[in-house]
Amino acid sequence: MESAVPASPEPQESRVDEVDRIVADWRRERPDLDVEPLEVFSRVTRLARHLDLARRTAFSTHELDSWEFDVLSALRRAGEPYELSPGALVTATLVTSGTMTNRIDRLEGRGLVERHRSPDDRRGVVVRLTTAGRTRVDAAFTDLLTHESAMLADLPAAHRPQLAGLLRALIAQFDDASRA
């Protein structure tokens, strides 16, 4: 019985990128080492740099920094009433509680979030997205998707789920470790 796994992308042997050159140089200089990990991780690093630039561009159009988008989008994804505890925001954004307090203060000063007493704990607070914050994060997210779609344009749509699955498998170990 044949597998339902999509076929691998056709090799593009005629295309050589900077990583190919780096790997060839290391293989020449250190033939005693297996430099295969560079083929993956150097490309991931380079892609991350391009993604970071695209995100900064999308966010700056809406007068947001990446960290501001992270906090606002966590609140937006929470659904109505678009609020989370500071602890939940720490978990969602992978920063310390002190850093999150500073971030909430700054976003509150800009009118993008508000603090409210927690309905479940009189001593606790929740952070709620304001209408202005929702408008801003929605517009930035729309622009982000435009930039990210353009970055994927040269990768056939049929291969995107396969790439996403491979990256999911690679990243799962880190997500599992952070939950432990």
C-alpha distance (Angstrom), angle and dihedral (degrees) to the residues before:
residue distance angle dihedral
M1 . . .
E2 3.79 . .
S3 3.79 121.8 .
A4 3.80 121.0 -111.0
V5 3.80 90.4 -137.6
P6 3.81 110.7 124.7
A7 3.77 116.8 -111.5
S8 3.78 116.9 -95.0
P9 3.78 117.2 -101.6
E10 3.78 113.2 -89.5
P11 3.79 110.5 -94.7
Q12 3.75 111.6 -104.7
E13 3.77 98.2 -150.7
S14 3.78 91.5 162.7
R15 3.80 90.1 61.4
V16 3.77 115.4 80.6
D17 3.77 121.0 -179.4
E18 3.77 133.1 -169.5
V19 3.80 90.9 -93.1
D20 3.81 90.2 58.9
R21 3.79 88.4 55.5
I22 3.81 93.0 47.3
V23 3.81 92.1 48.6
A24 3.82 91.7 48.1
D25 3.80 90.3 50.9
W26 3.81 92.3 50.5
R27 3.80 92.2 46.2
R28 3.79 89.0 53.0
E29 3.82 93.9 45.8
R30 3.82 98.2 38.0
P31 3.80 108.9 25.2
D32 3.81 87.6 159.3
L33 3.85 91.3 70.4
D34 3.78 130.8 72.2
V35 3.80 101.7 -127.3
E36 3.81 94.4 178.3
P37 3.86 92.8 115.0
L38 3.82 87.6 65.0
E39 3.80 89.2 63.6
V40 3.80 89.4 64.5
F41 3.78 106.6 27.5
S42 3.79 98.7 42.2
R43 3.79 88.0 54.3
V44 3.81 91.6 46.5
T45 3.81 89.5 50.7
R46 3.80 92.6 49.0
L47 3.79 91.3 46.2
A48 3.81 89.8 49.5
R49 3.80 89.8 54.9
H50 3.81 91.1 52.1
L51 3.80 90.7 45.8
D52 3.80 91.3 49.5
L53 3.80 90.2 52.8
A54 3.82 91.9 48.2
R55 3.80 90.7 49.2
R56 3.78 93.3 48.3
T57 3.80 89.4 50.6
A58 3.81 93.0 49.2
F59 3.80 93.1 45.9
S60 3.80 97.8 42.9
T61 3.80 89.7 57.5
H62 3.80 85.0 64.4
E63 3.81 95.2 40.5
L64 3.80 93.4 -108.5
D65 3.78 132.7 131.0
S66 3.80 119.0 -141.8
W67 3.80 92.1 -105.3
E68 3.82 90.6 51.7
F69 3.78 90.5 52.2
D70 3.82 90.0 49.5
V71 3.81 92.7 55.5
L72 3.80 95.4 40.9
S73 3.79 93.2 46.5
A74 3.82 91.6 49.9
L75 3.80 88.2 55.3
R76 3.82 92.3 45.0
R77 3.80 92.6 50.5
A78 3.82 89.9 52.0
G79 3.80 88.9 73.4
E80 3.77 127.2 -137.0
P81 2.97 126.7 12.3
Y82 3.85 82.1 27.0
E83 3.77 96.3 -138.9
L84 3.79 138.1 130.4
S85 3.76 137.0 172.5
P86 3.80 116.7 -100.9
G87 3.82 87.4 -111.8
A88 3.80 91.7 56.0
L89 3.81 89.0 49.9
V90 3.80 89.9 51.6
T91 3.80 89.4 53.7
A92 3.81 93.0 45.7
T93 3.80 95.1 49.2
L94 3.83 101.6 33.3
V95 3.81 96.5 -128.5
T96 3.81 132.3 123.8
S97 3.78 122.3 -90.9
G98 3.81 90.7 -112.6
T99 3.79 90.9 53.5
M100 3.80 90.6 47.8
T101 3.80 92.1 51.2
N102 3.81 89.2 53.8
R103 3.80 91.1 47.5
I104 3.79 93.4 49.3
D105 3.81 90.1 49.2
R106 3.80 91.2 52.6
L107 3.80 94.4 45.8
E108 3.78 90.7 46.8
G109 3.81 89.5 51.4
R110 3.81 88.6 55.1
G111 3.81 91.9 50.1
L112 3.81 94.1 -115.5
V113 3.83 97.3 115.6
E114 3.79 137.2 20.1
R115 3.78 132.0 -154.5
H116 3.80 118.2 -129.7
R117 3.77 133.8 177.0
S118 3.76 111.6 -93.1
P119 3.81 111.7 -107.1
D120 3.81 88.1 -145.4
D121 3.81 99.6 46.3
R122 3.81 122.4 30.2
R123 3.80 90.5 -154.8
G124 3.80 93.9 49.6
V125 3.77 132.6 77.4
V126 3.76 135.4 -148.7
V127 3.77 126.7 -150.3
R128 3.79 114.2 -132.0
L129 3.78 128.9 -164.6
T130 3.81 112.4 -121.2
T131 3.79 123.1 -138.8
A132 3.80 88.5 -103.9
G133 3.81 90.2 50.6
R134 3.79 91.9 49.6
T135 3.79 92.4 49.2
R136 3.79 91.4 48.6
V137 3.82 96.7 46.8
D138 3.82 92.4 45.1
A139 3.81 91.8 53.0
A140 3.80 92.7 45.1
F141 3.80 90.9 48.5
T142 3.79 91.4 51.6
D143 3.81 90.6 51.8
L144 3.81 91.1 45.3
L145 3.80 91.1 55.5
T146 3.80 90.0 50.1
H147 3.82 90.9 53.4
E148 3.81 93.5 44.1
S149 3.81 92.5 47.6
A150 3.80 89.0 53.2
M151 3.81 89.5 51.8
L152 3.81 89.7 55.1
A153 3.80 95.0 45.2
D154 3.82 95.2 102.6
L155 3.81 93.0 50.0
P156 3.82 111.0 83.4
A157 3.80 111.7 -113.8
A158 3.81 90.4 -124.5
H159 3.83 90.2 61.8
R160 3.80 97.5 48.9
P161 3.83 96.6 82.1
Q162 3.81 89.3 50.6
L163 3.81 91.8 51.3
A164 3.81 90.8 46.4
G165 3.81 89.9 50.8
L166 3.79 93.3 49.6
L167 3.79 91.8 48.9
R168 3.83 90.4 46.5
A169 3.81 89.8 54.3
L170 3.79 91.1 49.6
I171 3.81 95.2 46.7
A172 3.82 96.8 42.7
Q173 3.79 92.0 82.6
F174 3.80 90.5 60.2
D175 3.80 94.4 44.7
D176 3.81 89.7 49.1
A177 3.82 91.3 49.9
S178 3.81 93.1 49.7
R179 3.82 91.0 51.8
A180 3.81 92.5 49.9
